[in-house]
Amino acid sequence: MKLYYSATSPYVRKVMVLLHEAEQTEAVALEPTHGTPFEASASAIAQNPLGKVPALARDDGPSLYDSRVICRYLDARFQAGFYPDGARLWDALTLEATADGILDAALLMVYEGRLRPEEKQFPDWVEAQWSKVSNAVDAVNSRWMSQLNGSLDMGQIAIGCALGYLDLRHDARGWRTGHEALADWYERFAERESMLATVPPAG
């Protein structure tokens, strides 16, 4: 298998953390790709018509894309158990969706500042995206700490990667303020070997 990736993508980081936790990093070759929302790389488009990473090329079928699909596939293939059985599965999936929603909004904020000409930037729209992030962090801190403090699952991995991205790109926003339980959990989670091995470059 070959993973088409960008080292700064938080969605890619979810996949990489799963591989490290499952001790399966050698099972997937890494193929770096580069592009922007304006112009995706040809290699990314060849694997994913949307031109996004991550994309996972397989020998026995078409490429898989969207980090949630790839993580679910790898978890099943390696029988890693990060998608639990029974009722707890729905909690893990909801946490993963919440984390991806945080990332979606946080990335749109980055794109607004980096890709749109300054005179066309829309501060109110940026703040609307941050309100989504803030609401999601509030919800995780108030409703989901028992899930985060349970046995490792994909919801925890996804939330950890989302909070890491907030530190990388929106640290000045101070997501930890008022969210002490979540901040304490993340401080511990960020010290896992899988997280330390996948810290994105600052560029």
Secondary structure by P-SEA (a helix, b strand, c coil): cccccccccaaaaaaaaaaaaacccccbbbbbbbbccccccaaaaaacccccccbbbbccccccccaaaaaaaaaaaacccccccccaaaaaaaaaaaaaaaaaaaaaaaaaacccccccccaaaaaaaaaaaaaaaaaaaccccccccccccaaaaaaaaaaaaaaacccccccccccaaaaaaaaaaaacaaaaacccccc
